[in-house]
């Protein structure tokens, strides 16, 4: 492990990912990391596949959404005395090699959050034009509302120290959690850095992703909540 990081955990939120989650977990385990998969009320064998591949599995009896699943995983990792936590998508679009880069960024003095960015020097294969436009809008919104000079917003690859993790308390259960995390990072006033990461979009991962209309609804909802809270 890196200098000050001795017990990192990887958190994977999964809902009906039985075809791919075993491979995702196996890759993380081969890279040398402990991983907890939160089976978010799946109706297939997601939890069983993750368990067979070497993950600790925590199960939600009903589907609560990715934000809730990530919070459950973060809480579990903290209970295991994790000194760093990496969130990692279950659909196979992330590379386990990126985990080491995120943790190395956290090893810098005073850094508590390392956010993966597909728009630095990381490669982004097969990203649809419509999604690129939507992500650009999300970046503008996040910069305007948080002051964080981020280049990517809805990227599931991120790492945090124990101190950073304790500053996160997700209340947005569904996909809006990605924007909520950035707002909470800004409010924490802890230091954040971006790290270039590669994202591989496949037909499977695009099929599992949110629709454009869903993401637009998320942006409108988050804007309204901040305007009228």
Secondary structure, DSSP 8 states (H G I E B T S, - for coil): --TT---EEEEEEESS-HHHHHHHHHHHHHTT-EEEEEEES-SSSHHHHHHHHT-EEEEESS---HHHHHHHHHHHHHHTT-SEEEE--SSS-B-THHHHHHHHHHTSTTEEEEEEETTSSS-EET--HHHHHHHHHHHHHHHHHH----S-SS-S-EEEEHHHHHT------STTHHHHHHHHHHHHT-EEEEEE--EE--HHHHHHS--HHHHHHHHHHHHHHHHH-
